[in-house]
């Protein structure tokens, strides 16, 4: 019988960890595999670790380290020939493992991730931001360039081949890891036949902007790790261009050239519109297009600020978490 080790990094997730562990156990039973649950806690001050133990998880406490180190530490004690990484606030569907094992046995791919949805009660910005990554339900399988670690499944050998996660990355460790796995020869597959639910959605607008600022802080580290390729450079450079146009618009307005300022402002909203259209046209939803347009405009400004701050060696203080 196959044995799977499910590694879950956690920080103050008492609200969600029970649901996450129960769903993972049900998926393992449905797939007929032995399941080892490993929760790696980043120093929670809530009851998350106690709840995890009640569900039979092995709880390792690793305060003060980054997310990659949490996942690596969990994997170091894992005994399964399969590895799964899920976040502590993600509920996996019951057919999660049986579906992906079937795809792997049919040689469809080597590393897998399910699409992630927001629950119905999520606010509009959290829902729209999650929907931007989703594909139409008619597109069940998609060969990916990289996969997020909100849920990730592979044989242990792929993890060992690339040496695990980069423990120096504050964020973006999932992109870095799966890009290295792909470079090692693994085929990455994003699956939309079944979906996971992200219960840790952003409850407030301030939380959404804070998380995006934190996420965008990894661009410089990724460039240093993977080289200054156009694919990795294009978004930070686009965000810096938006900031430059903002500056020119303000300067033109102060110098008494309102028409020039209006042109600059118009240009600054075009990148956000292009990103929104690229992600929303598949859904044929005008409201989603408008929502993503505004969110991308904000995100571009946050990314530019985060990139400049990373150049100045600024580090956002945020606990490593799933």
For each residue, the residues with C-beta under 8 A, 3 or more apart:
1: 32 33 34
2: 33 34 80 81 82 101
3: 33 34 35 36 79 80 81 82
4: 28 33 34 35 36 80 81 82 83 84 97
5: 36 38 74 75 78 79 80 82 83 84 156
6: 24 28 35 36 37 38 84 85 86
7: 38 40 71 74 75 78 83 84 85 86
8: 17 20 21 24 37 38 39 40 52 57 74 85 86 87 88 322
9: 39 40 42 67 70 71 74 87 88 320 321 322
10: 13 17 39 40 41 42 44 48 49 52 88 321 322
11: 41 42 43 44 48 88 319 320 321 322
12: 44 45 46 48 319 321
13: 10 16 17 20 44 46 48 88 89 200 321 322
14: 17 44 46 47 48 51
15: 89 199
16: 13 19 20 88 89 199 200
17: 8 10 13 14 20 21 39 48 51 52 55 88
18: 21 22 51 54 55
19: 16 22 23 91 199
20: 8 13 16 17 23 24 86 87 88 89 90 91 92
21: 8 17 18 24 25 37 39 52 55 56 57
22: 18 19 25 26 55
23: 19 20 26 27 91 92 93 94
24: 6 8 20 21 27 28 35 37 84 86 92
25: 21 22 28 29 35 37 55 56
26: 22 23 29 30 94
27: 23 24 30 31 92 93 94 95 96 97 98
28: 4 6 24 25 31 33 34 35 97
29: 25 26 32 35
30: 26 27 94 95 97 98
31: 27 28 96 97 98 101
32: 1 29 98
33: 1 2 3 4 28 82 97 101
34: 1 2 3 4 28 80
35: 3 4 6 24 25 28 29
36: 3 4 5 6 58 78 79 80
37: 6 8 21 24 25 52 55 56 57 58
38: 5 6 7 8 57 58 60 74 77 78
39: 8 9 10 17 21 48 49 52 57 58 59 60 74 88
40: 7 8 9 10 59 60 62 70 71 73 74
41: 10 11 44 48 49 52 59 60 61 62 63
42: 9 10 11 62 63 64 65 70 319 320 321
43: 11 61 62 63 64 319
44: 10 11 12 13 14 41 48 49
45: 12
46: 12 13 14
47: 14 50 51
48: 10 11 12 13 14 17 39 41 44 51 52 88
49: 10 39 41 44 52 53 59 61
50: 47 53 54
51: 14 17 18 47 48 54 55
52: 8 10 17 21 37 39 41 48 49 55 57 59
53: 49 50 56 57 59
54: 18 50 51
55: 17 18 21 22 25 37 51 52
56: 21 25 37 53
57: 8 21 37 38 39 52 53
58: 36 37 38 39 77
59: 39 40 41 49 52 53
60: 38 39 40 41 73 74 77
61: 41 43 49
62: 40 41 42 43 65 69 70 73
63: 41 42 43
64: 42 43
65: 42 62 69 70 73 167 320
66: 69 70 167 168 169 170 173 320
67: 9 70 71 165 169 170 171 173 320 321 322
68: 71 72 164 165 166 167 168 169 173 177 320
69: 62 65 66 72 73 165 167 320
70: 9 40 42 62 65 66 67 73 74 320
71: 7 9 40 67 68 74 75 85 149 164 165 173
72: 68 69 75 76 164 165 167
73: 40 60 62 65 69 70 76 77
74: 5 7 8 9 38 39 40 60 70 71 77 78
75: 5 7 71 72 78 83 159 164
76: 72 73
77: 38 58 60 73 74
78: 5 7 36 38 74 75 83 156
79: 3 5 36
80: 2 3 4 5 34 36 83 156
81: 2 3 4 155 156
82: 2 3 4 5 33 153 154 155 156
83: 4 5 7 75 78 80 153 154 155 156 159
84: 4 5 6 7 24 97 151 152 153
85: 6 7 8 71 149 151 152
86: 6 7 8 20 24 90 92 150 151 152 196 322
87: 8 9 20 90 149 150 151 198 200 321 322
88: 8 9 10 11 13 16 17 20 39 48 200 321 322
89: 13 15 16 20 198 199 200 322
90: 20 86 87 116 150 151 196 197 198 199 200 322
91: 19 20 23 196 197 199
92: 20 23 24 27 86 96 114 151 196
93: 23 27 96 114 194 195 196
94: 23 26 27 30
95: 27 30 98 99 194
96: 27 31 92 93 99 100 114 151 194 196
97: 4 27 28 30 31 33 84 100 101 153
98: 27 30 31 32 95 101 102
99: 95 96 102 103 191 193 194
100: 96 97 103 104 112 114 153 191
101: 2 31 33 97 98 104 105
102: 98 99 105 106
103: 99 100 106 108 109 112 141 189 191
104: 100 101 107 108 109 110 112 155
105: 101 102
106: 102 103
107: 104
108: 103 104 141 187 189
109: 103 104 112 143 186 187 188 189
110: 104 154 155 158 186 187 188
111: 147 152 153 154 158 178 181 182 186 187 188 189
112: 100 103 104 109 147 152 153 154 188 189 190 191
113: 144 147 148 150 151 152 153 188 189 190 191
114: 92 93 96 100 151 190 191 192 194 195 196
115: 133 134 135 190 191 192 195 196
116: 90 130 133 148 150 151 195 196 197 198
117: 130 131 134 195 196 197 198
118: 122 126 127 130 131 197 198 201
119: 122 197 198 199 201
120:
121:
122: 118 119 126 127 130 201
123: 126 127 201 202 203
124: 127 128 291
125: 128 129 202 205 208 291 295
126: 118 122 123 129 130 201 202 203 208
127: 118 122 123 124 130 131 201
128: 124 125 131 132 288 291 292 295
129: 125 126 132 202 208 292 295
130: 116 117 118 122 126 127 133 134 198 201
131: 117 118 127 128 134 283 288
132: 128 129 279 280 292
133: 115 116 130 279
134: 115 117 130 131 192 283
135: 115 139 142 190 192 282
136: 139 282 283
137: 140 192
138:
139: 135 136 142 192
140: 137 191 192 193
141: 103 108 189 190 191 192 193
142: 135 139 189 190 191 192
143: 109 187 188 189 190
144: 113 147 178 188 189 190
145: 179 182 188
146: 174 175 178 179 182 188
147: 111 112 113 144 152 174 178 188 190
148: 113 116 151 152 174 175
149: 71 85 87 152 173 174 177 178
150: 86 87 90 113 116 174 196 198 322
151: 84 85 86 87 90 92 96 113 114 116 148 196
152: 84 85 86 111 112 113 147 148 149 174 178
153: 82 83 84 97 100 111 112 113
154: 82 83 110 111 112 158 159 181 186
155: 81 82 83 104 110 158
156: 5 78 80 81 82 83 159 160
157: 160 161
158: 110 111 154 155 161 162 181 184 186
159: 75 83 154 156 162 164 181
160: 156 157 163 164
161: 157 158 181 184
162: 158 159 177 180 181 184
163: 160
164: 68 71 72 75 159 160 177
165: 67 68 69 71 72 169 173 176 177
166: 68 169 173 176 177 225
167: 65 66 68 69 72
168: 66 68 221
169: 66 67 68 165 166 172 173 176 218 221 222 225
170: 66 67 214 217 218 221 315 316 318
171: 67 214 215 217 218
172: 169 175 176 215 218 219 221 222
173: 66 67 68 71 149 165 166 169 176 177 218
174: 146 147 148 149 150 152 177 178
175: 146 148 172 178 179 218 222
176: 165 166 169 172 173 179 180 222 225 226
177: 68 149 162 164 165 166 173 174 180 181
178: 111 144 146 147 149 152 174 175 181 182 188
179: 145 146 175 176 182 183 226
180: 162 176 177 183 184
181: 111 154 158 159 161 162 177 178 184 186 188
182: 111 145 146 178 179 185 186 187 188
183: 179 180
184: 158 161 162 180 181
185: 182
186: 109 110 111 154 158 181 182
187: 108 109 110 111 143 182
188: 109 110 111 112 113 143 144 145 146 147 178 181 182
189: 103 108 109 111 112 113 141 142 143 144
190: 112 113 114 115 135 141 142 143 144 147
191: 99 100 103 112 113 114 115 140 141 142 194
192: 114 115 134 135 137 139 140 141 142 195
193: 99 140 141
194: 93 95 96 99 114 191
195: 93 114 115 116 117 192
196: 86 90 91 92 93 96 114 115 116 117 150 151
197: 90 91 116 117 118 119
198: 87 89 90 116 117 118 119 130 150 201
199: 15 16 19 89 90 91 119
200: 13 16 87 88 89 90
201: 118 119 122 123 126 127 130 198
202: 123 125 126 129 205 207 208 211
203: 123 126 207
204: 207 208
205: 125 202 208 209
206: 209 210
207: 202 203 204 210 211
208: 125 126 129 202 204 205 211 212
209: 205 206 212 213 298 302
210: 206 207 213 214
211: 202 207 208 214 215
212: 208 209 215 216 298 299 302 303
213: 209 210 216 217 302 305 306 316
214: 170 171 210 211 217 306 316 318
215: 171 172 211 212 218
216: 212 213 219 239 299 302 303 306 307
217: 170 171 213 214 220 306 309 310 315 316
218: 169 170 171 172 173 175 215 221 222
219: 172 216 222 223 232 235 236 303 306 307 310
220: 217 223 224 236 307 310 311
221: 168 169 170 172 218 224 225 310
222: 169 172 175 176 218 219 225 226 232
223: 219 220 226 227 228 232 233 236
224: 220 221
225: 166 169 176 221 222
226: 176 179 222 223 229 232
227: 223 232
228: 223 232 233
229: 226 232 233
230: 233 234
231: 234
232: 219 222 223 226 227 228 229 235
233: 223 228 229 230 236 237
234: 230 231 237 238
235: 219 232 238 239 303
236: 219 220 223 233 239 240 303 304 307
237: 233 234 240 241
238: 234 235 241 242 271 300
239: 216 235 236 242 243 300 301 302 303 304 307
240: 236 237 243 244 304 307 308
241: 237 238 244 245 271
242: 238 239 245 246 268 271 300 301 304
243: 239 240 246 247 301 304 305
244: 240 241 247 248
245: 241 242 248 249 264 265 267 268
246: 242 243 249 250 264 265 268 301
247: 243 244 250 251
248: 244 245 251 252 264
249: 245 246 252 253 260 261 262 264 265 268
250: 246 247 253 254 261
251: 247 248 254 255
252: 248 249 255 257 258 260 261 264
253: 249 250 256 257 258 261
254: 250 251
255: 251 252
256: 253
257: 252 253 260 261
258: 252 253 261 262
259: 262 263
260: 249 252 257 263 264
261: 249 250 252 253 257 258 264 265
262: 249 258 259 265 266
263: 259 260 266 267
264: 245 246 248 249 252 260 261 267 268
265: 245 246 249 261 262 268 269
266: 262 263 269 270
267: 245 263 264 270
268: 242 245 246 249 264 265 271 297
269: 265 266 272 273 293 297
270: 266 267 273 274
271: 238 241 242 268 274 275 296 300
272: 269 275 276 293 294 295 296 297 299 300
273: 269 270 276 277 293 296
274: 270 271 277 278
275: 271 272 278 279 292 296
276: 272 273 279 280 289 290 292 293 295 296
277: 273 274 280 281 289
278: 274 275 281
279: 132 133 275 276 282 292
280: 132 276 277 283 285 288 289 292
281: 277 278 284 289
282: 135 136 279
283: 131 134 136 280 288
284: 281
285: 280 288 289
286: 289 290
287: 290 291
288: 128 131 280 283 285 291 292
289: 276 277 280 281 285 286 292 293
290: 276 286 287 293 294
291: 124 125 128 287 288 294 295
292: 128 129 132 275 276 279 280 288 289 295 296
293: 269 272 273 276 289 290 296 297
294: 272 290 291 297 298
295: 125 128 129 272 276 291 292 298 299
296: 271 272 273 275 276 292 293 299 300
297: 268 269 272 293 294 300 301
298: 209 212 294 295 301 302
299: 212 216 272 295 296 302 303
300: 238 239 242 271 272 296 297 303 304
301: 239 242 243 246 297 298 304 305
302: 209 212 213 216 239 298 299 305 306
303: 212 216 219 235 236 239 299 300 306 307
304: 236 239 240 242 243 300 301 307 308
305: 213 243 301 302 308 309
306: 213 214 216 217 219 302 303 309 310 316
307: 216 219 220 236 239 240 303 304 310 311
308: 240 304 305 311 312
309: 217 305 306 312 314
310: 217 219 220 221 306 307 313 314
311: 220 307 308
312: 308 309
313: 310
314: 309 310
315: 170 217
316: 170 213 214 217 306
317:
318: 170 214 321
319: 11 12 42 43
320: 9 11 42 65 66 67 68 69 70
321: 9 10 11 12 13 42 67 87 88 318
322: 8 9 10 11 13 67 86 87 88 89 90 150
